[in-house]
Amino acid sequence: MSDQTKFLLSESDMPKAWYNIQADLPFELPAVLHPGTKQPIGPADLAPLFPMDLILQEVSKERYIDIPEPVRDVYKLWRPTPLYRAHRLEQHLKTPAKIYYKYEGVSPAGSHKPNTAIPQAFYNQQAGVKRLATETGAGQWGSSLAFAGSLFGIEVKVYMVRVSYDQKPYRRNLMETWGAKVVASPSPDTQVGRTILAKDPNSTGSLGIAISEAVEDAVTNAIPTKYALGSVLNHVLMHQTVIGLETQRQLDMAGVYPDVVVGCIGGGSNFGGFAFPFIGDKIKGRASNTRILAIEPAAAPSLTRGVYAYDFGDTSMMTPLVKMYTLGHDFIPAPIHAGGLRYHGMASSICELYRAGIIEARAVQQRATFEAGITFARTEGIVPAPEAAHAVRGAIDEAIKAREEGVAKTIVFNLCGHGHFDMASYDRYLRGDIQDYELPQSVIDEAQSALPQV
């Protein structure tokens, strides 16, 4: 068994229900507040944006929520995904640690994002919705929702953060191939976008701005439209738990349980989906010594340098207020290549887990991250997306630490997507053009000065 590389599940082994960590949290999540009244919101407040099935999942305390059969049927196009033992990476690092990685890059969109795009499209179709508006940073979410929309007969409009729109044209092409309409954000298509462009015609954009545009589109478009979000919300992270649930079964096949669980983190979807089943074990006392480690970019370090406060999820203050670690909704991140991690805030559930000391967080720089991605590609063969390379960096650092301490640990991480559409970023790194970015505290302070008074 020790020589086995791939741990594969059959389609019949695929989870039949998502795991809802809200059932096991040792605390209540802070109330989500209405952006106007500052009072706790109810289902009616979210109805203009989401179908009722997703709203009910957002607030549910049920431990498991059944995955509809039509969703499971689509999941079978790529799920269950493989778990690998990284033998060659271990040998390269000369570490006594065992390193395993769950590979989500086998999905049609090349990342974990379809795990929630498919159910979101399904529930919207069930509610009679014909059109969805969304934002995307790196393009993984936008392409995933475009894919889902094509399967369920829903028109999709994607507001793609300008810097990624320019850096990753093939992600845009992929969305358009699946039938979505894609515009660079900030765009002239919304009042939010026009206002920002009037102030800064060369704005590189941000996820906060793109969210504002998509929300405005959803509530003002002449065609009845709902909004779809690829991260942060409870139901989104819950849909992603198919990753962690499968991983647990595969680690059982390998006869191990992780000492360290690692994931990259931007808004929290792949990290939560991968780690929540293990965190559930930890909360219940079944894995009290397992460390859960979130790796974020030093250029957008919401957990490690953000302030814990109520803030908007978008730049134009249209979304509900969430208590979270935030850099401030006015924060415009540097145009780093890990576009999917460029977000000013974080999922509420993850913030509370971090605040309670149940998970750890670490920020890493771009060059060290690309170095890890190159090392992984040259040992394991897969080129990680720049976002996923953050998790690779974290796993490598933990394996080196195990070597230095002479301790045999089991490390498992989520390789949440491949980097086939990110080769321009790797080209820049290989040419020496990727630079580390030290985020000045003054930039954070300025953005946080606009935090709402609650």
C-alpha positions as CSV (number, residue, x, y, z in Angstrom):
1,M,0.0,0.0,0.0
2,S,2.9,2.4,0.7
3,D,3.9,2.3,-3.0
4,Q,0.4,3.2,-4.2
5,T,0.2,6.6,-6.1
6,K,-3.5,7.0,-7.0
7,F,-6.5,6.5,-4.7
8,L,-9.6,6.3,-6.8
9,L,-13.3,6.0,-5.8
10,S,-16.0,4.7,-8.0
11,E,-19.0,6.8,-9.0
12,S,-21.1,4.9,-6.4
13,D,-18.8,6.2,-3.7
14,M,-19.4,9.8,-4.5
15,P,-21.1,11.7,-1.6
16,K,-24.8,11.8,-1.7
17,A,-25.0,14.8,0.7
18,W,-23.0,17.9,1.4
19,Y,-21.6,18.5,4.9
20,N,-22.9,21.6,6.6
21,I,-20.4,22.8,9.2
22,Q,-22.9,25.1,10.7
23,A,-24.4,22.1,12.5
24,D,-21.1,21.5,14.4
25,L,-19.7,25.0,15.0
26,P,-19.1,25.6,18.7
27,F,-20.4,29.2,18.3
28,E,-23.1,31.0,16.4
29,L,-22.0,32.9,13.3
30,P,-22.5,36.7,13.6
31,A,-25.7,38.0,12.1
32,V,-25.6,39.2,8.5
33,L,-26.9,42.8,8.4
34,H,-29.0,44.7,5.9
35,P,-26.8,47.3,4.1
36,G,-29.4,50.0,4.7
37,T,-31.0,49.3,8.0
38,K,-28.0,47.6,9.6
39,Q,-30.5,45.1,11.1
40,P,-30.2,41.3,10.7
41,I,-31.5,40.2,7.3
42,G,-34.1,37.5,6.6
43,P,-34.8,35.3,3.6
44,A,-37.0,38.0,2.0
45,D,-34.0,40.3,1.9
46,L,-32.0,37.8,-0.2
47,A,-34.9,36.8,-2.5
48,P,-34.0,39.4,-5.2
49,L,-30.5,37.8,-5.5
50,F,-31.0,34.1,-4.9
51,P,-33.6,31.3,-5.4
52,M,-35.2,30.2,-2.1
53,D,-33.5,26.8,-2.1
54,L,-30.1,28.4,-1.9
55,I,-31.3,30.9,0.7
56,L,-32.6,28.1,2.9
57,Q,-29.2,26.3,2.5
58,E,-27.5,29.5,3.5
59,V,-29.1,29.5,7.0
60,S,-29.6,25.8,7.5
61,K,-28.3,24.0,10.6
62,E,-28.8,20.6,9.2
63,R,-25.6,18.5,9.3
64,Y,-26.1,17.0,5.9
65,I,-28.1,18.3,2.9
66,D,-28.9,15.9,0.1
67,I,-27.3,16.5,-3.3
68,P,-30.1,16.4,-5.9
69,E,-29.8,13.6,-8.4
70,P,-29.5,15.9,-11.5
71,V,-26.5,17.5,-9.8
72,R,-24.9,14.2,-9.0
73,D,-25.4,13.1,-12.6
74,V,-23.4,16.1,-13.8
75,Y,-20.8,15.6,-11.0
76,K,-20.2,12.2,-12.6
77,L,-18.5,13.9,-15.5
78,W,-15.5,14.3,-13.3
79,R,-16.2,13.2,-9.8
80,P,-15.0,11.5,-7.7
81,T,-11.6,13.2,-8.3
82,P,-8.3,11.4,-7.6
83,L,-6.2,11.6,-4.5
84,Y,-2.4,11.2,-5.2
85,R,0.5,10.4,-3.0
86,A,3.3,12.8,-4.0
87,H,6.2,10.2,-3.9
88,R,8.5,12.2,-6.2
89,L,7.9,15.5,-4.4
90,E,8.7,13.7,-1.1
91,Q,11.9,12.3,-2.6
92,H,12.9,15.7,-3.9
93,L,12.4,17.3,-0.5
94,K,14.1,14.4,1.3
95,T,11.4,14.6,3.8
96,P,10.1,11.8,6.1
97,A,6.6,13.3,5.6
98,K,3.9,11.6,3.5
99,I,2.4,14.2,1.1
100,Y,-1.0,13.6,-0.4
101,Y,-3.0,15.9,-2.7
102,K,-6.6,16.0,-3.9
103,Y,-6.7,17.1,-7.5
104,E,-9.7,19.2,-8.6
105,G,-8.1,20.2,-11.9
106,V,-9.8,17.2,-13.7
107,S,-13.2,19.1,-13.9
108,P,-14.3,20.4,-17.3
109,A,-13.4,24.0,-16.1
110,G,-10.1,22.8,-14.7
111,S,-10.8,23.7,-11.1
112,H,-13.0,23.0,-8.0
113,K,-15.5,25.8,-8.9
114,P,-18.1,23.6,-10.8
115,N,-18.8,21.8,-7.5
116,T,-21.0,24.8,-6.6
117,A,-21.7,26.2,-10.1
118,I,-23.7,23.1,-11.0
119,P,-26.0,23.1,-8.0
120,Q,-26.5,26.9,-8.3
121,A,-27.5,26.6,-11.9
122,F,-29.8,23.7,-11.1
123,Y,-31.6,25.5,-8.2
124,N,-32.0,28.6,-10.4
125,Q,-33.4,26.5,-13.2
126,Q,-35.9,24.9,-10.8
127,A,-37.0,28.4,-9.8
128,G,-37.6,29.4,-13.4
129,V,-34.6,31.7,-13.7
130,K,-33.4,32.3,-17.2
131,R,-30.4,34.6,-16.6
132,L,-27.5,34.8,-14.1
133,A,-25.0,37.6,-13.4
134,T,-21.7,37.0,-11.7
135,E,-18.1,38.2,-11.3
136,T,-14.9,36.4,-11.7
137,G,-11.3,37.1,-10.7
138,A,-9.0,34.5,-12.2
139,G,-11.7,33.2,-14.5
140,Q,-12.2,29.8,-12.9
141,W,-15.5,30.8,-11.4
142,G,-16.8,32.5,-14.5
143,S,-15.9,29.6,-16.7
144,S,-17.5,27.2,-14.3
145,L,-20.8,29.1,-14.2
146,A,-20.7,29.4,-18.0
147,F,-20.3,25.6,-18.2
148,A,-23.2,25.1,-15.7
149,G,-25.4,27.6,-17.5
150,S,-24.8,25.8,-20.8
151,L,-26.0,22.5,-19.2
152,F,-29.1,24.0,-17.6
153,G,-30.2,26.4,-20.3
154,I,-29.4,29.7,-18.4
155,E,-27.9,32.8,-20.0
156,V,-24.7,33.9,-18.1
157,K,-23.2,37.4,-17.9
158,V,-19.7,37.6,-16.4
159,Y,-18.0,40.7,-15.0
160,M,-14.3,39.7,-15.2
161,V,-11.7,41.8,-13.2
162,R,-9.9,43.9,-15.7
163,V,-6.4,42.7,-14.8
164,S,-7.4,39.0,-15.2
165,Y,-9.4,39.9,-18.4
166,D,-6.1,41.2,-19.9
167,Q,-3.8,38.6,-18.4
168,K,-5.9,35.5,-19.2
169,P,-7.7,35.9,-22.6
170,Y,-8.1,32.1,-22.9
171,R,-10.2,32.0,-19.7
172,R,-12.5,34.6,-21.4
173,N,-12.5,32.5,-24.6
174,L,-13.5,29.4,-22.5
175,M,-16.5,31.2,-21.0
176,E,-17.6,32.4,-24.4
177,T,-17.2,28.9,-25.8
178,W,-19.7,27.8,-23.2
179,G,-22.0,30.6,-24.2
180,A,-21.4,33.3,-21.6
181,K,-21.1,37.0,-22.3
182,V,-17.9,38.4,-20.7
183,V,-17.0,42.0,-20.1
184,A,-14.0,43.6,-18.3
185,S,-14.8,45.1,-14.9
186,P,-15.1,48.0,-14.3
187,S,-17.3,48.1,-17.4
188,P,-19.5,50.7,-19.1
189,D,-22.5,48.3,-18.7
190,T,-23.4,49.4,-15.1
191,Q,-23.7,52.6,-13.2
192,V,-21.1,51.3,-10.8
193,G,-18.6,50.6,-13.6
194,R,-19.2,53.9,-15.3
195,T,-18.6,55.8,-12.1
196,I,-15.3,54.1,-11.4
197,L,-14.1,54.5,-15.0
198,A,-14.9,58.2,-14.8
199,K,-12.5,58.5,-11.9
200,D,-9.9,56.1,-13.1
201,P,-10.1,55.0,-16.8
202,N,-7.2,52.7,-16.3
203,S,-8.6,50.9,-13.2
204,T,-7.3,47.3,-13.0
205,G,-10.5,46.4,-11.1
206,S,-11.1,44.2,-8.1
207,L,-13.4,41.4,-7.1
208,G,-15.3,43.9,-4.9
209,I,-16.0,46.1,-8.0
210,A,-17.0,43.2,-10.1
211,I,-19.4,42.0,-7.4
212,S,-21.0,45.4,-7.3
213,E,-21.5,45.3,-11.1
214,A,-23.0,41.8,-11.0
215,V,-25.3,42.6,-8.1
216,E,-26.4,45.8,-9.9
217,D,-27.1,43.8,-13.0
218,A,-29.1,41.2,-11.2
219,V,-31.4,43.8,-9.5
220,T,-31.9,46.2,-12.4
221,N,-31.8,44.2,-15.6
222,A,-34.9,44.2,-17.8
223,I,-34.6,40.4,-18.1
224,P,-35.4,38.8,-14.7
225,T,-31.9,37.9,-13.4
226,K,-30.4,36.3,-10.3
227,Y,-26.9,36.6,-8.9
228,A,-24.5,33.8,-8.4
229,L,-21.4,33.9,-6.2
230,G,-18.4,31.5,-6.4
231,S,-17.1,31.8,-2.8
232,V,-17.7,33.4,0.7
233,L,-21.3,32.4,1.3
234,N,-22.3,29.4,3.5
235,H,-24.1,27.4,0.7
236,V,-21.1,27.9,-1.6
237,L,-18.6,26.4,0.8
238,M,-21.1,23.6,1.7
239,H,-21.3,22.6,-2.0
240,Q,-17.6,22.3,-2.1
241,T,-17.4,19.8,0.8
242,V,-17.7,17.0,-1.8
243,I,-13.9,17.5,-2.0
244,G,-13.2,16.9,1.7
245,L,-15.7,14.1,2.1
246,E,-14.1,12.2,-0.8
247,T,-10.7,12.9,0.5
248,Q,-11.5,11.4,3.9
249,R,-12.6,8.1,2.2
250,Q,-9.5,8.1,0.0
251,L,-7.2,8.6,3.0
252,D,-9.0,5.7,4.7
253,M,-8.0,3.6,1.6
254,A,-4.4,4.8,2.2
255,G,-4.6,3.9,5.9
256,V,-3.7,7.4,7.1
257,Y,-5.2,10.4,8.7
258,P,-3.6,13.9,8.2
259,D,-1.5,15.6,10.7
260,V,-1.7,18.8,8.6
261,V,-4.4,19.9,6.2
262,V,-3.4,22.7,3.8
263,G,-5.4,24.8,1.4
264,C,-5.1,28.1,-0.4
265,I,-7.6,30.8,0.5
266,G,-9.1,33.9,-1.1
267,G,-12.8,34.0,-0.3
268,G,-12.8,30.5,1.2
269,S,-14.5,28.1,-1.2
270,N,-11.9,25.5,-1.9
271,F,-10.3,25.8,1.5
272,G,-13.7,25.4,3.2
273,G,-14.8,22.6,0.9
274,F,-11.6,20.7,1.5
275,A,-11.0,21.4,5.2
276,F,-14.5,21.5,6.7
277,P,-15.0,17.7,7.0
278,F,-11.6,17.5,8.8
279,I,-12.5,20.6,11.0
280,G,-15.8,18.8,11.9
281,D,-13.7,15.9,13.1
282,K,-11.4,18.3,15.0
283,I,-14.4,20.1,16.7
284,K,-15.8,16.7,17.7
285,G,-12.5,15.7,19.3
286,R,-11.7,13.0,16.7
287,A,-8.6,14.8,15.3
288,S,-7.6,17.2,18.1
289,N,-3.9,17.3,17.0
290,T,-4.6,17.9,13.3
291,R,-3.5,21.3,12.2
292,I,-5.6,23.1,9.6
293,L,-3.6,25.6,7.6
294,A,-4.9,28.4,5.2
295,I,-2.3,29.9,2.8
296,E,-3.1,33.4,1.5
297,P,-1.2,35.8,-0.8
298,A,0.9,38.5,1.0
299,A,-0.6,41.0,-1.5
300,A,-4.2,40.4,-0.2
301,P,-3.7,39.1,3.4
302,S,-7.2,39.4,4.8
303,L,-6.8,36.8,7.6
304,T,-3.3,37.7,8.6
305,R,-3.5,41.5,8.3
306,G,-7.2,42.3,8.1
307,V,-9.3,43.8,10.9
308,Y,-12.2,41.9,12.4
309,A,-15.2,44.1,11.6
310,Y,-18.5,44.3,9.8
311,D,-17.9,45.1,6.1
312,F,-19.5,45.0,2.7
313,G,-18.7,42.2,0.3
314,D,-18.5,44.7,-2.5
315,T,-17.0,48.1,-3.3
316,S,-20.2,50.0,-3.9
317,M,-21.8,48.9,-0.6
318,M,-24.7,47.1,-2.2
319,T,-24.3,43.7,-0.5
320,P,-25.2,42.7,3.1
321,L,-22.8,43.4,5.9
322,V,-20.8,40.5,7.1
323,K,-18.6,40.2,10.2
324,M,-15.2,39.1,8.9
325,Y,-11.5,39.8,8.7
326,T,-11.3,42.5,6.0
327,L,-8.8,44.8,4.4
328,G,-11.7,47.1,3.7
329,H,-14.2,47.1,0.8
330,D,-12.3,50.0,-0.8
331,F,-9.1,47.9,-1.0
332,I,-7.8,47.6,-4.5
333,P,-5.3,44.7,-4.6
334,A,-2.0,44.8,-6.5
335,P,-2.4,43.0,-9.9
336,I,-0.7,39.8,-8.7
337,H,-1.2,36.7,-10.8
338,A,-3.2,34.7,-8.2
339,G,-6.3,36.5,-9.4
340,G,-8.7,34.2,-7.6
341,L,-7.2,35.1,-4.2
342,R,-7.5,38.9,-4.7
343,Y,-10.3,39.6,-2.3
344,H,-10.6,42.0,0.5
345,G,-12.6,39.8,2.9
346,M,-13.3,36.2,3.8
347,A,-16.1,33.8,4.5
348,S,-17.7,34.4,7.8
349,S,-17.4,30.8,8.9
350,I,-13.7,30.7,8.2
351,C,-13.1,34.0,10.0
352,E,-14.8,32.6,13.1
353,L,-12.8,29.4,12.9
354,Y,-9.6,31.5,12.6
355,R,-10.7,33.8,15.5
356,A,-11.3,30.7,17.7
357,G,-7.9,29.3,16.9
358,I,-9.3,26.2,15.2
359,I,-7.4,27.0,12.0
360,E,-4.1,28.7,11.2
361,A,-3.3,31.2,8.5
362,R,-0.1,32.2,6.8
363,A,0.7,34.7,4.0
364,V,3.2,33.9,1.3
365,Q,4.9,36.0,-1.5
366,Q,4.5,35.5,-5.2
367,R,8.0,34.3,-6.0
368,A,8.1,31.7,-3.4
369,T,4.7,30.5,-4.6
370,F,5.7,30.2,-8.2
371,E,8.9,28.5,-7.1
372,A,6.7,25.9,-5.4
373,G,4.6,25.6,-8.5
374,I,7.6,24.9,-10.6
375,T,9.0,22.4,-8.1
376,F,5.6,20.6,-8.1
377,A,5.4,20.5,-11.9
378,R,8.9,19.1,-12.2
379,T,8.3,16.4,-9.7
380,E,4.6,15.5,-10.0
381,G,4.0,16.6,-13.5
382,I,1.0,18.9,-12.9
383,V,1.3,22.6,-13.4
384,P,-0.7,24.2,-10.6
385,A,-2.8,27.3,-11.1
386,P,-1.1,30.3,-9.3
387,E,-3.9,30.1,-6.7
388,A,-3.3,26.4,-6.1
389,A,0.4,26.9,-5.9
390,H,-0.1,28.7,-2.6
391,A,-1.3,25.4,-1.1
392,V,1.7,23.7,-2.7
393,R,3.9,26.3,-1.0
394,G,2.3,25.6,2.3
395,A,2.6,21.8,1.9
396,I,6.3,22.1,0.9
397,D,7.1,24.3,3.9
398,E,5.4,21.8,6.2
399,A,7.3,18.9,4.6
400,I,10.6,20.8,5.0
401,K,9.7,21.5,8.7
402,A,9.1,17.8,9.2
403,R,12.5,17.0,7.7
404,E,14.2,19.6,9.9
405,E,12.4,18.2,13.0
406,G,13.0,14.6,11.9
407,V,9.2,13.9,12.4
408,A,7.2,11.7,10.0
409,K,4.0,13.6,9.4
410,T,1.1,13.1,7.0
411,I,0.3,16.2,5.0
412,V,-2.7,16.5,2.7
413,F,-3.5,19.5,0.5
414,N,-6.0,20.5,-2.1
415,L,-4.6,21.1,-5.6
416,C,-7.7,23.1,-6.6
417,G,-6.9,23.7,-10.2
418,H,-4.4,23.4,-13.1
419,G,-2.5,26.3,-14.5
420,H,-2.9,25.6,-18.2
421,F,-4.5,29.0,-18.7
422,D,-1.9,30.7,-16.6
423,M,1.3,30.0,-18.6
424,A,1.8,33.7,-19.2
425,S,2.3,34.0,-15.5
426,Y,4.8,31.1,-15.4
427,D,6.5,32.7,-18.4
428,R,7.0,35.9,-16.5
429,Y,8.3,34.0,-13.5
430,L,10.8,32.0,-15.6
431,R,12.0,35.3,-17.2
432,G,12.5,36.9,-13.8
433,D,9.7,39.4,-14.2
434,I,7.6,38.3,-11.2
435,Q,8.3,40.5,-8.2
436,D,7.3,40.1,-4.6
437,Y,4.9,42.8,-3.3
438,E,5.1,44.2,0.1
439,L,1.7,45.6,0.9
440,P,2.2,48.9,2.7
441,Q,0.2,49.2,6.0
442,S,-0.8,52.6,4.9
443,V,-2.8,51.1,2.0
444,I,-4.6,48.9,4.4
445,D,-5.2,51.7,6.8
446,E,-6.7,53.9,4.1
447,A,-9.1,51.2,2.9
448,Q,-10.1,50.3,6.4
449,S,-10.8,53.9,7.3
450,A,-14.0,53.6,5.2
451,L,-15.4,50.6,7.2
452,P,-19.1,51.1,8.0
453,Q,-20.1,52.1,11.5
454,V,-22.2,49.3,13.0
